[in-house]
Amino acid sequence: MSGHNKWANIKHRKGAQDKKRSSLFTKLIRELTVAAKEGGGDPTSNPRLRAAIDKAKGGNMPKDTIEKAIKKGTGELEGVEYIEITYEGYAAGGVAMIVTTLSDNKNRTAQEVRHTFSKYNGNMAESGSVAWIFEKKGTMNIPASEIADAEEFMMQAIEAGAEDIDDASDPVEVTTLPEDMMKVADGLKSENYNPVDVEFTYVPKNTVQVTGRDAEKVLKLVSKLEELDDVQNVYANFDISDEEMEQIMENL
């Protein structure tokens, strides 16, 4: 596990969340609306929407707020038109980054992302120059406390359609092909596991090890990008030890 996934898991383990609850809800609402617009309002036939609903429920979003966001996406309610824009760049130490956004004003979003890269020791890159380093996947986490027999769990996950299982940390991370994500989640639920953080992600094909000042700069840039309202997710191919990452996070 590396890059964004390790970063996200450590944040979760330490109980860190968005500084403002409204900021988290803003990101979730946009994802619900765009997912419904793209694939329709029925989560049983729209994996992206189902994943967004699960994430919204996990963030304690009220049911009526979820339903309104979906109806705005399907056109049943009037709403803001969001567009998906992906940015690519590099952080300190040659770490590659993908930044996904949902925006109602692409000029504002581009300016904010570019300014953040520039201010926090990063550089924007041309479209396509970084994307090849990553593969789109589905990921989910299983708390290690739920796994009584690691070998049995791996067999069950593989039978459900999992592509890879990383049991080197807690929670255990399961990776799937994007189209198999919800099928695998359902398969694991049927075996009495509780998949959390079920989402589409970009997994790096290779990683860059960074330490010291470069590690601090990378995590600072990731953190500042994630704070932008228009930014949905930040993916990076850094490899930083858990110990050093937690130490750096104390000062972020």
N, C-alpha and C positions, 0 to 999 in steps of 0.2 A: 504494500500500500504506500502511495506517495502523493505528493502534490496536494491538490484540493481535498481529496478524500481524507488524508491524514489530518490536515488542517481542520476540516469540518468535525471529525470525530473527537479531536482533542478539545475543540471548543465545546462540543456537546458534553463531554465527560467532565469538564470543569464547570459546567452550568452557565457558560457565557452565552448571551443572546444579543439580539439587536438592542442598541441603546434605547430606541423608542419602539414601543409595541406597534404604533401606527406605521412605522417604517416597514416592519415585517408584514403587516396586513396589506400595505400598498403593493408589495411584491407578489404576495399570494393572490390578491384580487386580479392583478394584471395577468398572471399565469392562468387563472381560471377562465378569464374572459377570452384570451387568445386561444387557449386549448379548445374551448367550446366553439369558437368561430371557425377554427381549422377543421375539427372532426365531429362537430355536432354536440348536442347537449346530453346525450346518453352515455354515461360512463362505462356501461357494459360493452359498448362497441368503440369506445374512444379511450385507449390506454393512457394517453397524455392527460386527459381530463380526470380520469380516475386517480392517477398519481397525484394530480394537483388537489383534488378533493381530500384525499388521505392526508396530504401535507397540511392543508388548511385546517382539517379537524385536529391534527396533531398540534397545531398552533393555537388551538382553542378558539378558532373563528366561529362566530355564531352561525347557525344553520341558515337564517334568512339572508345573511350577508353573502354566504356561498351561493345561494340560489339566485340572488340578484346579479352577482357577477357572471354566472352562467347565462342568465337570460339576456344580459347585455351582449354577450358573445354571440348568442343565437339570433339576436335582433328582436327579441320579444320586449326588451326595454331599451330605451335610448341610452347610448353610452359613448365614451371616448374611443376613438380609433387608435389602436396601438399597432406599431410595426416592430418586427423583430430585426435587430441589427447586431451583428457579431463583429467584435474588434479583436485584433491580434497584436501582440507586442512582446517585448522582452523586459525582464526585471534584472536586477544586479546578478552578476555571476553567469550570465547567459541563460537564465531560466526563461523558458517559453511560456506564454500566457494566452489564454482565450477568454474573452470577456463577453458574455451574452447579455443583451439588454432588451427591454420592451419599452418603447418610447412613443409619446404623442408629439414629440418635437425632435426630429433627428439632429437638427443643428445644435440645439441645446445639449443633447446627449453627447454628441461628438466632441463638443467643446469641453464638457465636464470630464469625459474620459481622457482626452488628450492632456488636459491640464493636470489631472491626477498622476498620469504616467510621468509627465515632465517634472512635477514637484517632488515625486518620491522615487527618483533614481531609476526610472524606466524609460523605454522608448517604444513608440508605436511602430508597427510594422505593416507592410503591404499585405493586402488580402491574399491568403494562400501561402504566405511565407512561413507560417507557424502551424496552420491547421493540419498539415500532413503528419505532424509529430503525434497527433492525438487520434483516437478512435472513439466513435460514439458508442456507448454501452448503456445497459441498464444496471443499476447497483441497488443493493439493499443490505441492511445490517441485521444480524441476529445477536442478541445479548449472549455472551458466553455462558451465563448462568442457566440458560435454557437448554444447553447442549450437554447431555449426560454422557453420550458416547460420540466422540469426534468422528470416528470412522463411519459409524452408522449415519451420522448427519451428512457427511460428505456424499455417501451413496444416495441418500434421499434427495439431496440438492441436485446431484448429477441426473438422477432419474427424472426430476422435475424439469430439467432443461438448463441447469446452471452451466456456465462456461468455465468459471474459475471460482475457487474458494480460498480466501486468505484468512487462515486461522492463527496468524502470528500475533494478533492483538485482540483486544476486547473493545467493541463488539467485533464479531467475525463478519467479514465482508464477502458478499456473494455477488459475482459479476455475471451478467447475461448478455445475449444479443438484445438490441433494443426491442425487437418485435416479440421477444420471449419474456420480457420483464414481469408482466402481470401474471402470466401463466406460472412462472416460477414462484412468485409470491403466493399465489393461490395454492400451489402444490405444497409449499412449506407450511402454510396455515393448516392444510388438511392433515399434516403430521404433528400438529399442536405446537408449532413454532410461531413466533410473533415478529414477522419482518417489520422493521422500522426504517425510516429515511429511504423509502422506495422512490427512486427518481432516475431520470435520464441524466447521463453525465458524459464528460469527455475524459477518457483514460489515456495517459501518455504511453507511447510505445517505448520510450527510454526516459531516464531521469538524469538530473544534474545535481550532484552533491554540493551543497553550500554550507558554510559554517561562518561563525564570527559575524563581522560587520555585514557581509553580504547576506547572511541569513536574516539579520535584523531588517535590512533594507527590503528584502523580498516580502517578508511577512507584513511589514508596514504598508507596502504597496497593495498587497492583497486586501488587507484590512480596510484601507481607505477606499479602494474601488468598491468593496462590498457595501460600504456605507452610502454610496450614491443611490438615490431612489430608483433611477432608471436601470440600474444594474441588477440582473437576476442572479447570475452566478459567475464566479471566477474560477478558472481551471489553470493549473500550473504544473510543470514537471520537475519541481524541486524535490530534493531528498534531504530532509533535515531530521536529525535524531529527535525522538520524542522528548528526551530530557532537555535538549537545547531549545526546542520549540516552546515547551512549557515555561522555561526560564525567560525566554524573550517575551512571551505573551503577558507575563507579569507586569511588563513595562509599557505595553501597548495601550 
